[in-house]
């Protein structure tokens, strides 16, 4: 590949490299450019005191609104509620007196213990046993009024209302026993 004769080679130039550049010109002097704001903004704010007080009050009001009470409904504070959060109803606990068939077992219990209540229907002839209440808290162990061993002993359990109904039904049709959890 050959170059056309009109384009000279850099090494064939009569002048040393870099001398064919135009002469430099001097940059004229000009005032420095200042950006508005920055450190001058504070001086301007001091000159306009009313504006400074208004800005301070606005910032304080915004901080008070942000740190205000959280228990007020958002709709009453001017914020519309798109979809209200559904609150779950707390499980209502009731005290259920339960007669346990074995009185000696009840004497082992103390208030605060957790027990499972088991209902047994005539297990000697092939009946079934089922758990009626799981993790019931013992609230009270009353002193027995009489020493009748065949009638069992009474214990008061803290259970949900629906479980109390199951305990009452099971106590009428089966013998109840407890196991300590």
URTA-V237878 format. One record per pair of residues at least 4 apart in sequence whose C-alpha atoms are under 7 Angstrom apart, sorted by the first residue. I is the first residue (numbers start at 1). GAP is how many residues later the second one is. D is the distance in whole Angstrom. If there is no record, write none. Layout:
# URTA-V237878
i=I gap=GAP d=D
i=I gap=GAP d=D
This chain:
# URTA-V237878
i=8 gap=4 d=7
i=15 gap=4 d=7
i=37 gap=4 d=5
i=40 gap=4 d=6
i=41 gap=4 d=6
i=42 gap=4 d=6
i=43 gap=4 d=6
i=44 gap=4 d=6
i=45 gap=4 d=7
i=45 gap=7 d=6
i=48 gap=4 d=7
i=49 gap=4 d=6
i=50 gap=4 d=6
i=51 gap=4 d=6
i=52 gap=4 d=6
i=53 gap=4 d=6
i=54 gap=4 d=6
i=55 gap=4 d=6
i=56 gap=4 d=6
i=57 gap=4 d=6
i=58 gap=4 d=6
i=59 gap=4 d=6
i=60 gap=4 d=6
i=61 gap=4 d=6
i=62 gap=4 d=6
i=63 gap=4 d=6
i=64 gap=4 d=6
i=73 gap=4 d=7
i=74 gap=4 d=7
i=74 gap=5 d=5
i=74 gap=6 d=7
i=74 gap=7 d=7
i=75 gap=4 d=5
i=75 gap=5 d=5
i=75 gap=6 d=6
i=91 gap=69 d=6
i=92 gap=68 d=6
i=92 gap=69 d=6
i=93 gap=65 d=6
i=93 gap=66 d=5
i=93 gap=67 d=4
i=93 gap=68 d=6
i=94 gap=64 d=6
i=94 gap=65 d=6
i=94 gap=66 d=6
i=94 gap=67 d=6
i=95 gap=61 d=6
i=95 gap=62 d=6
i=95 gap=63 d=5
i=95 gap=64 d=7
i=96 gap=60 d=5
i=96 gap=61 d=5
i=96 gap=62 d=6
i=96 gap=63 d=7
i=96 gap=68 d=6
i=97 gap=57 d=7
i=97 gap=58 d=6
i=97 gap=59 d=4
i=97 gap=60 d=6
i=98 gap=56 d=6
i=98 gap=57 d=5
i=98 gap=58 d=6
i=99 gap=53 d=6
i=99 gap=54 d=5
i=99 gap=55 d=4
i=99 gap=56 d=6
i=100 gap=52 d=5
i=100 gap=53 d=5
i=100 gap=54 d=6
i=100 gap=76 d=5
i=100 gap=77 d=5
i=101 gap=50 d=7
i=101 gap=51 d=4
i=101 gap=52 d=7
i=101 gap=74 d=6
i=101 gap=75 d=6
i=101 gap=76 d=6
i=102 gap=4 d=7
i=102 gap=50 d=5
i=102 gap=51 d=7
i=102 gap=75 d=7
i=103 gap=4 d=7
i=103 gap=46 d=7
i=103 gap=49 d=5
i=103 gap=50 d=4
i=106 gap=47 d=6
i=106 gap=49 d=7
i=109 gap=4 d=7
i=110 gap=28 d=7
i=110 gap=31 d=7
i=111 gap=27 d=5
i=111 gap=28 d=5
i=111 gap=29 d=5
i=111 gap=30 d=7
i=112 gap=25 d=6
i=112 gap=26 d=5
i=112 gap=27 d=6
i=113 gap=24 d=6
i=113 gap=25 d=5
i=114 gap=21 d=5
i=114 gap=22 d=5
i=114 gap=23 d=5
i=114 gap=24 d=6
i=114 gap=66 d=6
i=114 gap=67 d=5
i=115 gap=19 d=7
i=115 gap=20 d=5
i=115 gap=21 d=5
i=115 gap=22 d=6
i=115 gap=63 d=6
i=115 gap=64 d=5
i=115 gap=65 d=4
i=115 gap=66 d=5
i=116 gap=15 d=7
i=116 gap=17 d=6
i=116 gap=18 d=5
i=116 gap=19 d=5
i=116 gap=20 d=6
i=116 gap=62 d=6
i=116 gap=63 d=5
i=116 gap=64 d=6
i=116 gap=65 d=7
i=117 gap=14 d=6
i=117 gap=15 d=6
i=117 gap=16 d=5
i=117 gap=17 d=7
i=117 gap=59 d=7
i=117 gap=60 d=6
i=117 gap=61 d=5
i=117 gap=62 d=7
i=118 gap=11 d=7
i=118 gap=12 d=6
i=118 gap=13 d=4
i=118 gap=14 d=6
i=118 gap=58 d=6
i=118 gap=59 d=5
i=118 gap=60 d=6
i=119 gap=10 d=6
i=119 gap=11 d=5
i=119 gap=12 d=6
i=119 gap=13 d=6
i=119 gap=51 d=6
i=119 gap=55 d=6
i=119 gap=56 d=6
i=119 gap=57 d=5
i=119 gap=58 d=6
i=120 gap=8 d=6
i=120 gap=9 d=4
i=120 gap=10 d=7
i=120 gap=54 d=6
i=120 gap=55 d=5
i=120 gap=56 d=6
i=121 gap=6 d=5
i=121 gap=7 d=6
i=121 gap=8 d=6
i=121 gap=53 d=5
i=121 gap=54 d=6
i=122 gap=4 d=7
i=122 gap=5 d=5
i=123 gap=4 d=4
i=123 gap=5 d=6
i=132 gap=34 d=7
i=132 gap=35 d=6
i=133 gap=30 d=6
i=135 gap=46 d=7
i=136 gap=21 d=6
i=136 gap=22 d=6
i=136 gap=23 d=6
i=137 gap=20 d=6
i=137 gap=21 d=5
i=138 gap=18 d=6
i=138 gap=19 d=5
i=138 gap=20 d=6
i=139 gap=17 d=6
i=139 gap=18 d=5
i=139 gap=19 d=6
i=140 gap=15 d=6
i=140 gap=16 d=5
i=141 gap=13 d=7
i=141 gap=14 d=5
i=141 gap=15 d=6
i=142 gap=12 d=7
i=142 gap=13 d=7
i=144 gap=9 d=7
i=159 gap=4 d=6
i=159 gap=5 d=6
i=160 gap=4 d=6
i=161 gap=4 d=7
i=162 gap=4 d=7
i=163 gap=4 d=6
i=164 gap=4 d=6
i=165 gap=4 d=6
i=166 gap=4 d=6
i=167 gap=4 d=6
i=168 gap=4 d=6
i=169 gap=4 d=7
i=170 gap=4 d=6
i=171 gap=4 d=6
i=171 gap=5 d=6
